Amino acid sequence: MIERSEERDSALRATLAHVPTLGWTRAALAAGLADLGRDSLEQDWLFPRGPVEAIEAWCDLADREMEAAVAAEDLSALRTPARIRRVIVIRLEQAAAHKEAIRLALGHQALPWNVPSAMRTVARTADAMWAAAGDTSADFSWYTRRATLAGVYGATLAFWLQDNEEGFPRTLAFLDRRLAGLAKLQRPKAGAGAKRAA
């Protein structure tokens, strides 16, 4: 379980303003803490593993903000694919103000020694998205749903980073194609199951 505290959250929010120019570095964390009137050395106990832990904590904060935004909407009338689509769109809408920070974070997490952190981040986000969409599965599908969504969201996020049009319509079209392709792959399995049961 990732550590959560108001001190960490406020430090992350303040640091984001400095990431585009300083990257995910100790200097950016120090600048963010200075903006809050706090000692730059606080980063040593807030994020003991340094910037990589700050990125992981920021992704967790973004997950929580996404869940709060979804909870403020009533998605109960939507079918599961539409709910998942809406959750992803909300996540992208919230991320729009921090596109460069996301780009730099992905680059940082792609470093070989940061891969375990990246995998934890992806797994948590996929789980948070399914939970926000109302998934209550407890069988093997719990794992397959999250692994599948991680792939869809990862591909959509990469496309979104190159889409600078307001409202990112090309990204939404890309997401719809991914979700439609996923539905096609799942349909034959459902049909095969029905035939076996007959």
N, C-alpha and C positions, 0 to 999 in steps of 0.2 A: 504494500500500500504506500502510495506516495505521500510525503509529508505535506500538509496544508496548513497555512496560517495567514492571517491578515497582513502580517509583516512581509511575508514572501510575495503575496499578491500585489501589495502596493509597490514593492520594489520592482517587480516585473513590469507593472504598468508604467512606472516612471522610466525604466530602462528602455522601453520600446522606442521612445523618441530619439534615442541615441544610437540604436542599432544600425539604421541605414548608413550612418557615417563611420561608426566605430566597429561595426560587426558585433557578433556575439562574443564579446571579450570582457575581461576584467575591467577594462577602461570604461566600457559602456555601463556595466553594473555600478561602478564607482560614480559615474556621472548621474545615473538615475538616483542613487542614494543621496548624492549631494543636492539634487533638486528637492528632495524631501527634507533636507536639513539633517540628514543622518550621516554617521561616520562611514566612510567607504570600506572600512575593515569589517563592517557587518556582513559583507558578502561571504566572508570566510565561514560564518556559522549558518547563514541563510542558505548558501549553496556550497557545501563543502567540496563537491566535485567540480566546482567552477562553472564555466559557461554551459557545458553539456547538461549539467543538472538544471541550470536556469532554463534552458530550452525545454527540457522535459517537464519542468514545473509550469512553464508558460502554456504548453500544449494541454496540460491538465486543467489549467485555468480556462483556456478556450473551450474545453469540453464542458466544463461547468456552466460557462456563460451560454453555450449553445443549449444545454439542457433547460436552463432557466427560460430562454426565449421560446423554446418549443412548448414548455409547460404553460406559457402565457397564451398559447393558441389552442384551439380545440380541433384536434386532428382525428377525433373519434369517428367522424363520418367518412373518412378516407380509407381506402383499402391499403394494405401493407405497402405495396410498391409506391403508391402516391405519398404515403407517410414518410417512407425512406427518402424519396426525392425531396420532399419539403425540408426534412432535417438537413440534408446535404446542402440545399440552397441557403438555408439559414446560416449554416456554418461558413459558407463562402461569403455571404453578405457581411457577416461580422468580421471576416478576415480581410475584407477589401481595403481597410485603412492601413493594414500592416503587410501589404504584399511583399515589399522588399525584405522585411524581417523574416517572413516565411521562406522566401527564396534563400536567404543566408542561413537560416536554421536547417533547411534541407541539405544544403551543401555541407554544413558542419556535421550533421548526423550521418552523412554518407561516408565520412572518414572511417576506415576499417576499425579503429579502436572505439568508435562511437556506435557501431551497428547494434550492440545489445540495447542501448538506450533507444535507438530508433525503433527497434522491434517492439519494445515495451510501449512506446508512444503510439504506434500504429494500432496495437492490440487494444489499448485503453480507449482510443478514439472510436474504433469500430464498435466496441462494447457500449460506449456511451451513446452512440448513434442508434443502435438497436434498442437500448433501454429507453431512450427518448421517444422512439417510435412505438413503444408499448410491447416489445417482445418479452414474452414470459417463458420461452422454451427452456427446458432443463435436460433434454436428451442430447444425442450426438449432433442434432441440427444446430444446437447452440454454437458449436465450434465451426461448422461449415458455413453458417450464415455470417459469422463475423469474419472468417477468412475471405469469403466472397466479397463482402462489403468493403473490406480493406483494399482489395484489388480495384474495385470500382471507384472508390473515393481517391485512392492514390493516383490512378490514371486521370481522373477528372481534375484533381488538384494540379497535376503537371500541365494539363491543357489550359487550365484557368490562369496559370502564371504567365502564359503567352497571350492571353486575351485581354487587351486593354480597352475594349469597347464598354461603354457605360451599360450596366445591367448584364454584362457578359452573356449576350444571347447565343454566341457560338459555343460557349461552354455548356449552356443549358441544353443545346441541341446535342452536343457530344454526350452529356450525361444521359439524355433520353435514349440515345442509341445504345449506350452501354446497358441501361436497364432493360431495354427491349430485347437485346441479345441474350441477356441473362434469363428473361422470361421464356424465350424460345428454347433455351437449353433445359429448362426445368419442366416444360410441358410434356415432352416424350416420357420422362420418368413417371410423371403422374399418370399418364395414359397406360404405361406398361404395368403400373401397379394395379390399375383398375381391371386390366385384362386378366392378370393373375388371379385377382380376387373373384372373377366371374366364374 
